[in-house]
Amino acid sequence: KASSPRQSSQSPIFKMSCGKTCAIASALILVVCGIAIMILGMMHQNLMPDSLDKGCRNMAKSTECIVVSYGEDMAAYIGPIDKEKVYNDCMWKVKNETGDCKCPGTKDDMGDHKGCDCSGTSFGAALDVSKALFIGVSVWGLVMCLCVAGLAIMATRTPEGCFSVFFYSTCSGLLHVVFVPIGGLFIVLGMASSADSSPIIIFMDNCKANVLDMMEDDSKAAECVADAACFTFETILKSTTTLGYGVGIPYFVAGMCMFVACYACCCCKSQFTEEAPTGGIPSMLAAAQQELPMAHAADDDVPGAEFYPPVSRAAVNKNQTGASNLYPSAY
């Protein structure tokens, strides 16, 4: 007797294709990368002005050290130090003398540094360009990642996968040549500000001595200035490292996902169609019945049954009223 009918364990009815699974996974990765780019990029949009601010803040803190270095008598003569005024004067000098900005007051009586007008100067242009660059990189990275992720989801929803897979593959191919270099540049920036072999890190390993050599002064007051300068450099390097790796790695990972996805249209387009029939429940049942073993007439006890053609085991299960319903009558 034939074995009892059973459905194959490899039935494709509820099986998702490999292409659709990979597209969904890449969409999730792109969404995560886009969000990381947006958050970390926007956090560092004011990297340059914040660096100047931290530098002057540290110089203001070092003023007390400088005064004390001249002795207690000098410190008593000068009196308490107004750190906010020292900080304001530092920012005023940076903007007015270094940046050629128009600032209120004079060198002897400096006004509020916030009133300085740096429009039309190279200093102001550098601040504006750096801020616009970080904002642009952040917003553009997020938007493009979300767009490609949306195309990936659309490619999984099209039965034949023609139109959506084409756009998903084409956009990925065009964008990965932008995402990978941008990610590489930011990663290089992070490595330059953190790698042990980087010239910047080699300088920072002996920062105080190097700054004193540049100042050509080894007095106590110079040491106070060197400490403040080194602390400022260290703070800026940490921010640069976070920016480099925080933006570079998501950009690079997103670019590599797009690089793989650009082959979806030409190499694995067929993987975006499910193996299950698309005609609804009747077609799904028909596909399952095709996998059932055939019932041979020779297995039946009816005399002469071996001369009749084989029938589907499904027909055997459906007709339980006797052998006369299984085979056509000769009369």
C-alpha positions as CSV (number, residue, x, y, z in Angstrom):
1,K,0.0,0.0,0.0
2,A,1.1,3.6,-0.7
3,S,2.2,5.6,2.3
4,S,-0.2,8.1,3.7
5,P,-0.3,11.4,1.9
6,R,1.9,14.2,3.4
7,Q,2.8,17.6,2.4
8,S,6.5,18.3,1.6
9,S,8.5,20.2,4.2
10,Q,9.8,22.4,1.4
11,S,6.5,23.9,0.4
12,P,6.9,27.5,-0.9
13,I,3.4,28.7,0.1
14,F,4.6,30.8,3.1
15,K,8.2,31.2,2.1
16,M,9.6,34.8,1.6
17,S,12.2,35.2,-1.2
18,C,15.8,36.0,-0.4
19,G,15.7,39.3,-2.3
20,K,12.9,40.7,-0.3
21,T,14.5,39.6,3.0
22,C,17.7,41.4,2.1
23,A,15.8,44.5,1.0
24,I,14.0,44.7,4.3
25,A,17.2,44.2,6.3
26,S,19.0,46.9,4.2
27,A,16.1,49.3,4.8
28,L,16.4,48.9,8.6
29,I,20.1,49.5,8.4
30,L,19.7,52.6,6.3
31,V,17.1,54.0,8.7
32,V,19.4,53.5,11.7
33,C,22.4,55.0,9.8
34,G,20.3,58.1,8.7
35,I,19.2,58.8,12.2
36,A,22.7,58.5,13.6
37,I,24.0,60.8,10.9
38,M,21.3,63.4,11.7
39,I,21.8,63.4,15.4
40,L,25.6,63.4,15.5
41,G,26.0,65.9,12.6
42,M,23.6,68.4,14.2
43,M,25.3,68.1,17.5
44,H,28.5,69.3,16.0
45,Q,27.2,72.0,13.7
46,N,28.8,74.7,15.9
47,L,32.2,73.0,16.1
48,M,34.3,76.0,15.1
49,P,32.6,78.7,17.2
50,D,32.4,76.3,20.2
51,S,36.1,75.6,19.8
52,L,36.9,79.4,20.0
53,D,34.6,79.7,23.0
54,K,36.3,76.9,24.8
55,G,39.7,78.3,24.1
56,C,38.9,81.7,25.5
57,R,37.1,80.1,28.5
58,N,40.2,78.1,29.3
59,M,42.4,81.2,28.9
60,A,40.2,83.1,31.3
61,K,40.6,80.2,33.9
62,S,44.4,80.3,33.4
63,T,44.5,84.0,34.4
64,E,44.4,83.2,38.1
65,C,47.3,80.8,37.6
66,I,49.2,83.5,35.8
67,V,48.6,86.1,38.5
68,V,49.6,83.6,41.3
69,S,52.8,82.7,39.4
70,Y,54.0,86.3,39.9
71,G,53.8,85.9,43.7
72,E,51.4,86.6,46.5
73,D,52.2,90.3,46.6
74,M,51.3,90.8,42.9
75,A,48.2,88.7,43.4
76,A,47.2,90.9,46.3
77,Y,47.9,94.0,44.3
78,I,45.8,93.0,41.3
79,G,43.0,91.7,43.4
80,P,40.3,89.3,42.3
81,I,40.2,88.3,38.6
82,D,37.0,89.0,36.6
83,K,37.0,85.8,34.5
84,E,34.0,86.9,32.4
85,K,35.8,90.1,31.4
86,V,38.9,88.2,30.5
87,Y,36.8,85.8,28.4
88,N,35.0,88.7,26.6
89,D,38.3,90.4,25.9
90,C,39.7,87.2,24.5
91,M,36.8,86.7,22.1
92,W,36.9,90.4,21.2
93,K,40.5,90.2,20.2
94,V,40.0,87.0,18.2
95,K,37.1,88.5,16.2
96,N,38.5,92.0,15.8
97,E,42.2,91.3,15.3
98,T,42.3,87.8,13.8
99,G,38.9,87.8,12.0
100,D,38.9,91.4,10.9
101,C,35.3,91.8,12.3
102,K,33.9,95.2,13.3
103,C,33.5,95.1,17.0
104,P,32.3,97.8,19.4
105,G,34.8,99.6,21.6
106,T,38.5,100.0,21.3
107,K,41.6,97.9,22.4
108,D,41.7,99.9,25.6
109,D,38.0,99.6,26.3
110,M,36.6,96.5,24.6
111,G,32.9,96.2,24.2
112,D,30.7,93.1,24.1
113,H,32.1,90.5,21.7
114,K,28.6,89.5,20.8
115,G,28.1,92.8,19.1
116,C,30.9,92.1,16.6
117,D,29.8,92.1,12.9
118,C,31.8,89.5,11.0
119,S,29.7,89.6,7.8
120,G,31.8,90.0,4.6
121,T,35.0,88.7,6.3
122,S,36.8,85.4,5.8
123,F,36.3,84.6,9.4
124,G,32.6,85.0,9.3
125,A,32.4,83.1,6.0
126,A,34.4,80.2,7.5
127,L,32.0,80.0,10.5
128,D,28.9,80.1,8.2
129,V,30.2,77.6,5.7
130,S,31.2,75.1,8.4
131,K,27.8,75.3,10.0
132,A,26.0,75.0,6.7
133,L,28.2,72.1,5.7
134,F,27.5,70.1,8.9
135,I,23.7,70.8,8.6
136,G,23.7,69.9,4.9
137,V,25.6,66.7,5.4
138,S,23.3,65.7,8.3
139,V,20.0,66.5,6.6
140,W,21.0,65.1,3.2
141,G,22.3,61.9,4.7
142,L,19.1,61.3,6.6
143,V,16.8,62.1,3.7
144,M,18.7,59.9,1.2
145,C,18.8,57.0,3.6
146,L,15.1,57.2,4.2
147,C,14.4,57.5,0.4
148,V,16.4,54.4,-0.4
149,A,14.9,52.5,2.5
150,G,11.4,53.4,1.2
151,L,12.4,52.2,-2.3
152,A,13.6,48.9,-0.7
153,I,10.2,48.4,1.0
154,M,8.4,49.2,-2.3
155,A,10.5,46.6,-4.1
156,T,9.2,44.0,-1.7
157,R,5.6,44.9,-2.3
158,T,5.5,44.6,-6.1
159,P,4.5,41.1,-7.2
160,E,6.8,41.1,-10.2
161,G,9.4,43.5,-8.8
162,C,10.0,45.2,-12.2
163,F,9.4,48.9,-11.6
164,S,10.3,49.2,-7.9
165,V,13.4,47.0,-8.0
166,F,14.7,49.0,-11.0
167,F,14.4,52.3,-9.0
168,Y,15.8,50.7,-5.9
169,S,18.8,49.4,-7.7
170,T,19.4,52.6,-9.8
171,C,19.2,55.0,-6.8
172,S,21.4,52.8,-4.7
173,G,24.0,52.7,-7.5
174,L,24.0,56.4,-7.9
175,L,24.1,57.3,-4.2
176,H,26.7,54.8,-3.0
177,V,29.4,56.6,-5.0
178,V,28.7,59.7,-2.8
179,F,28.1,58.0,0.5
180,V,31.2,55.9,0.6
181,P,33.7,58.8,-0.1
182,I,31.9,61.0,2.4
183,G,32.1,58.3,5.0
184,G,35.7,57.7,4.2
185,L,36.6,61.3,4.6
186,F,35.0,61.6,8.0
187,I,36.6,58.3,9.2
188,V,40.0,59.7,8.1
189,L,39.2,62.8,10.1
190,G,38.4,60.7,13.2
191,M,41.6,58.7,12.7
192,A,43.7,61.8,12.3
193,S,42.4,63.1,15.7
194,S,42.7,59.8,17.6
195,A,45.2,57.4,16.1
196,D,48.5,57.0,18.0
197,S,50.5,57.4,14.8
198,S,48.8,60.7,13.9
199,P,51.1,63.7,13.9
200,I,48.4,65.6,16.0
201,I,48.4,62.8,18.7
202,I,52.2,62.7,18.7
203,F,52.2,66.5,19.3
204,M,49.6,66.1,22.1
205,D,51.5,63.4,23.8
206,N,54.0,66.1,24.9
207,C,51.7,69.1,24.4
208,K,52.9,71.3,27.2
209,A,56.6,71.0,26.3
210,N,55.8,71.6,22.7
211,V,53.8,74.7,23.4
212,L,56.5,76.1,25.7
213,D,59.0,75.5,22.9
214,M,56.8,77.4,20.5
215,M,56.4,80.3,23.0
216,E,60.2,80.2,23.7
217,D,59.4,80.8,27.4
218,D,59.6,78.5,30.4
219,S,58.2,80.8,33.1
220,K,55.4,79.9,35.4
221,A,53.1,82.2,33.5
222,A,53.9,80.5,30.3
223,E,53.2,77.1,31.9
224,C,49.7,78.4,32.8
225,V,49.1,79.4,29.2
226,A,50.4,76.1,27.9
227,D,48.1,74.1,30.2
228,A,45.1,76.1,29.0
229,A,46.1,75.7,25.4
230,C,46.6,71.9,25.7
231,F,43.3,71.5,27.5
232,T,41.6,73.4,24.7
233,F,43.3,71.2,22.0
234,E,42.3,68.0,23.8
235,T,38.7,69.1,24.1
236,I,38.6,70.0,20.4
237,L,40.2,66.7,19.4
238,K,37.6,64.7,21.4
239,S,34.8,66.6,19.6
240,T,36.5,66.0,16.2
241,T,36.9,62.3,16.9
242,T,33.3,61.9,17.9
243,L,32.2,63.8,14.7
244,G,34.5,61.9,12.4
245,Y,33.6,58.4,13.6
246,G,30.0,59.3,14.5
247,V,29.2,60.6,11.0
248,G,31.7,58.7,9.0
249,I,30.8,55.1,10.0
250,P,27.1,55.5,9.4
251,Y,27.8,57.1,6.0
252,F,30.2,54.3,5.1
253,V,27.9,51.5,6.2
254,A,24.9,53.1,4.3
255,G,27.1,53.4,1.2
256,M,28.1,49.7,1.4
257,C,24.4,48.7,1.7
258,M,23.6,50.8,-1.3
259,F,26.6,49.2,-3.2
260,V,25.2,45.7,-2.6
261,A,21.6,46.9,-3.5
262,C,22.7,48.3,-6.8
263,Y,23.0,44.7,-8.1
264,A,19.4,43.9,-7.2
265,C,18.1,44.7,-10.7
266,C,20.7,42.9,-12.8
267,C,21.8,40.0,-10.7
268,C,19.0,38.9,-8.4
269,K,15.8,40.5,-9.8
270,S,14.1,37.1,-9.8
271,Q,14.6,36.9,-6.0
272,F,12.1,39.7,-5.5
273,T,9.2,37.4,-6.6
274,E,7.7,35.0,-4.1
275,E,7.7,31.3,-4.9
276,A,4.1,31.0,-3.8
277,P,1.3,31.2,-6.4
278,T,-0.5,34.5,-6.6
279,G,-4.0,33.2,-7.4
280,G,-5.4,33.1,-3.9
281,I,-6.4,30.1,-1.8
282,P,-7.5,27.8,-4.6
283,S,-4.1,28.2,-6.4
284,M,-2.2,27.6,-3.1
285,L,-4.2,24.4,-2.5
286,A,-3.5,23.3,-6.0
287,A,0.2,23.9,-5.5
288,A,0.1,21.8,-2.4
289,Q,-1.8,19.0,-4.1
290,Q,0.8,18.8,-6.8
291,E,3.4,17.8,-4.2
292,L,1.2,14.9,-2.9
293,P,2.3,11.4,-4.1
294,M,0.3,9.8,-6.9
295,A,-2.0,6.9,-6.1
296,H,-1.4,4.0,-8.5
297,A,-4.3,1.9,-9.5
298,A,-2.3,-1.2,-8.8
299,D,-2.5,-0.4,-5.2
300,D,-6.3,-0.9,-5.2
301,D,-8.0,-4.3,-4.8
302,V,-10.4,-3.8,-7.7
303,P,-9.8,-6.5,-10.4
304,G,-8.2,-5.0,-13.5
305,A,-7.4,-1.8,-11.7
306,E,-3.8,-2.1,-12.9
307,F,-4.8,-1.2,-16.4
308,Y,-6.2,2.2,-15.5
309,P,-3.9,5.3,-15.4
310,P,-2.7,6.7,-12.0
311,V,-4.7,9.4,-10.3
312,S,-3.8,12.0,-7.7
313,R,-3.8,10.9,-4.1
314,A,-5.9,14.0,-3.4
315,A,-8.7,12.4,-5.5
316,V,-8.4,9.3,-3.4
317,N,-8.8,11.3,-0.3
318,K,-11.7,13.3,-1.7
319,N,-13.7,10.3,-2.9
320,Q,-14.2,7.9,-0.1
321,T,-17.4,6.1,-1.5
322,G,-15.6,3.2,-3.2
323,A,-13.4,2.2,-6.1
324,S,-16.2,2.9,-8.7
325,N,-15.7,6.6,-8.2
326,L,-11.9,6.5,-8.8
327,Y,-11.8,5.1,-12.3
328,P,-13.9,5.8,-15.3
329,S,-16.6,3.2,-16.2
330,A,-16.1,1.1,-19.3
331,Y,-19.8,1.2,-20.1
